[in-house]
Amino acid sequence: MSPHTVPPVVSRPAAKPVDAWDSFGFDTRQVHAGEFADLNSGLRVPPIALSAGYVFDDFDDQVNRFAGVPAGASGRFVGSAEASPGAIYSRQGNPTNAVAEQRLTSLEGGVDAVAVASGQAAISAALFTLAQHGDHIVSTASIYGGTRILFGRSFKRFGIEVDYVWDAEDDAAWDRAITPQTKAIYTETIPNPRNDVTDLARVAAVARRHNLPLVVDNTIGTPALIRAFEHGANIVVHSTTKFLTGHGSAIGGAVVDGGNFDWEAAELSGRSYPLITAAPRPGAASMLDRFGAAAYARAVREAVVNDIGPTLSPFNGFLLHQGMETLSLRMDRHVDSSIALASWLEEQAEVEAVDYAGLPSHPLFALAARDYGVNAQGTHARTGSVFGVRVRGGIDGAREFVNGLRIFSRMTGIGDTRSMVIHPLTSTHASFTAELNDRLGITPGLLRLSIGLESVADLSCDLRAALDRV
Ligand SMILES: Cc1ncc(COP(=O)(O)O)c(C=O)c1O
């Protein structure tokens, strides 16, 4: 054979790429779920689809898309199912964001997800789909300060009242708080900033008893540490700004539908969810009739996000689906470093207490170990990397500590590669009364730490130098 002869082709077709990832492991799904093959260009990484709208093939195609006729296998649908209607406009969905939505759906174990512009937009869209003027929501008291502000200001102005249960394990307190107008129970997996983990199974039992959907903010847990649907949640919300995107570069949020709430049974028990179960106009089918188990997500997308408009930029959607590719690796490191630093901080003379449920000394340690598992040594529970530390000396101690840090960034933010510190009493909780902050445990000496991916030795040196000033 001359050196220029091309060897004969052995004609065996290449294996078909996988297109349904749900039966694969978490680490495989975080890399692949939701990706699509671009047959025109062969691009390997799903690209940023910057287009406000979509062309219609012809007049009838436009009619069909507006009528919500399923797009079938054309690939030109928004949502996770071929039953989804054809795409109309990027305010409802976009192929780049769809990669992120389907990846997160797979990681959380839900049936569909809707990406939105921020975590606050996710909480709002999730709850506005369930509740309207005159309705009521019951929440655990220990939640992110911004969510409490959202509930106390905008929700109130829209006529949706939120009441709080202070002890999530007190079933009678839940029963007292829930009224015929209640439309949802709301909680966080690992509350920000106290790290006082919620017993989801217990709260889910209360929700089931009252035919209420349980909405859980899993921003700090992430599906790498806890999959809230497996503990009885029905809807999961995220600030994807944090660990999911992972690098502190893009604001975003998402609502994930567990597909496990019985809307008809709730309706029969007297709790109505018109955006899901009612016909949008006489003679038209309800979301439940059209989309079955994924009806809630469809209502979030079509009836709330499309109306109000908190759409995620496809640019941020790209950063989100890329960030999720390394989620479990980053979370392992975040957690190991947090365990090392929380245990070390607890021993320091300048520290009064460390609010990290993963520590054996924490009152919620047994619950934390049950729901989040333990580290390789079996000594600590894996409750994320956002926690509180109380330094001695009150606000003066806190000021010295914050000013003494050089690697930790002084900023509002959590859950990215960098370590961060903030003083909740004078920032996230500054608008609350002294009584409320006392009750929430937001004391003058409390600092919120978010442990990043830097060397633990460097972080502990930084913390030591700051504690020397306290
Ligand atoms: C638990 C939690 N939920 C929601 C949010 C709000 O997210 P975003 O800042 O993306 O609107 C935050 C922000 O810190 C948070 O910590």
The ligand as a Tripos MOL2 file, in Angstrom:
@<TRIPOS>MOLECULE
LIG
   16    16     1     0     0
SMALL
NO_CHARGES

@<TRIPOS>ATOM
      1 C1        -31.5460   31.0490   50.5470 C.3       1 LIG1
      2 C2        -31.6830   32.1630   49.5590 C.ar      1 LIG1
      3 N1        -32.7690   32.2250   48.7870 N.ar      1 LIG1
      4 C3        -32.9390   33.2150   47.8790 C.ar      1 LIG1
      5 C4        -32.0080   34.2070   47.7370 C.ar      1 LIG1
      6 C5        -32.2370   35.2970   46.7440 C.3       1 LIG1
      7 O1        -31.5080   35.0300   45.5920 O.3       1 LIG1
      8 P1        -31.0700   36.1480   44.5220 P.3       1 LIG1
      9 O2        -30.0500   37.0020   45.1970 O.co2     1 LIG1
     10 O3        -30.5270   35.3260   43.3880 O.co2     1 LIG1
     11 O4        -32.2880   36.8990   44.1450 O.co2     1 LIG1
     12 C6        -30.8520   34.1790   48.5310 C.ar      1 LIG1
     13 C7        -29.8390   35.2500   48.4010 C.2       1 LIG1
     14 O5        -28.9140   35.3290   49.1680 O.2       1 LIG1
     15 C8        -30.6850   33.1300   49.4640 C.ar      1 LIG1
     16 O6        -29.6130   33.0630   50.2520 O.3       1 LIG1
@<TRIPOS>BOND
     1     1     2 1
     2     2     3 ar
     3     2    15 ar
     4     3     4 ar
     5     4     5 ar
     6     5     6 1
     7     5    12 ar
     8     6     7 1
     9     7     8 1
    10     8     9 2
    11     8    10 1
    12     8    11 1
    13    12    13 1
    14    12    15 ar
    15    13    14 2
    16    15    16 1
@<TRIPOS>SUBSTRUCTURE
     1 LIG1         1 GROUP 0 **** ****
